[in-house]
Amino acid sequence: MDAVTTAPGDTAIWTMPDFDEHERIEIVHDRASGLTAIIALHSTHLGPGAGGTRFWHYAQPQGAMRDALRLSRGMSYKNALAGLPLGGGKAVVLLDEQRTRTPEMLAAFGDAVEALAGAYVTAEDVGASEADMEAIHQRTEHVCGLPVAEGQAGGDPGPYTAQGIFLGIKAAVAHRLGRTDMDGVRVAVQGCGSVGGGVARRLAGEGAQVTLADIDQAKAEALAAELGGTAVPAAEIMQVSCDVFSPNALGAILDDVSIPKLDCAIVAGGANNQLTRAAHGELLRDRGILYAPDYVINAGGIINVGMEYLARRAGETCSASTVMERIGGIGSTLTAIWQESERSGAGAHEVADRMARKAIGRGE
């Protein structure tokens, strides 16, 4: 296996807009298996860099590096504000157009994680599964999100992520709309996968009116029929008149074009890196839209698998109920961010960033 460790002197990465004093970036190529991957460690100030592995096809490799840089930074901030003794890391496995992956590629990736000697802890992300994590676990102990016994922390992080987003939406509705219930609250949900679908089911279960969209229109229509909601084409969901717009698909959707078209009071969803640039957080604030910073509201999944990993490394177990108790704090963290935003005049995204950077030793 060939592994190239890039350092600040590598100007191609050093000058990328999303490079943010990352501690370590590994570009891994294994000729025998065909594996090409990037492992980015943003910060290990609070503990080993933890974050999932994304299996994805990129038309241009620069897109893979951009994702690794942005997502690893987001994990530093996410773990810090979730109160976990973990740093921020992320991996990207570059797949071909056929999304080919083999046992040999998974083994080689596991070897690359093991070679970092615990500095990086991997888990599931887009395109990955529990089975992938089990295969990687054959080569390294530094894996979380593994299948566990009922009632224990770990396994699929999706339901835990959905629970945190649901609680965050309720906190946003209470803060902006002064409502302590969801009955009749109009929520437009973008993405009907494991997370978005879980959020929609929880919302509908408490009486919210849900409008749903997914790139798979049939999936959105099926979920709408199940929940008594409405399905719209994916291209229309961001213009739906609603109280809450909840993005739960891929990121970078909030920009100069989309934000002026929003017809909502709140943006609160689980997609990573929703703001195309930091300035778009200011644009939301200027429009009077309450924004739930994505890495705060979507922390339920990493809380689950992070607590699983930490307990296992200590020779202990962690219950799902303990995880849920920690996830229950997401709403209060968001409320504190919004209150400070109102006090200081800074956008919620800026307040959250400041809090996170201070926690990882990079702030005032």
Secondary structure as UniProt FT lines:
FT   STRAND          2..6
FT   TURN            8..9
FT   HELIX           11..14
FT   TURN            17..18
FT   STRAND          24..30
FT   TURN            31..34
FT   STRAND          35..43
FT   STRAND          49..50
FT   STRAND          53..57
FT   HELIX           61..81
FT   TURN            82..83
FT   STRAND          87..95
FT   TURN            97..98
FT   HELIX           103..115
FT   TURN            116..118
FT   STRAND          120..122
FT   TURN            126..127
FT   HELIX           130..137
FT   TURN            138..139
FT   TURN            150..151
FT   HELIX           158..172
FT   HELIX           173..177
FT   TURN            183..184
FT   STRAND          186..190
FT   HELIX           194..205
FT   TURN            206..207
FT   STRAND          209..213
FT   HELIX           217..227
FT   STRAND          230..231
FT   HELIX           234..239
FT   STRAND          244..247
FT   TURN            256..258
FT   HELIX           259..261
FT   STRAND          266..267
FT   HELIX           279..286
FT   TURN            287..288
FT   STRAND          290..291
FT   HELIX           294..297
FT   TURN            298..299
FT   HELIX           300..313
FT   TURN            314..315
FT   HELIX           320..327
FT   TURN            328..329
FT   HELIX           330..344
FT   HELIX           348..359
FT   TURN            360..361
//
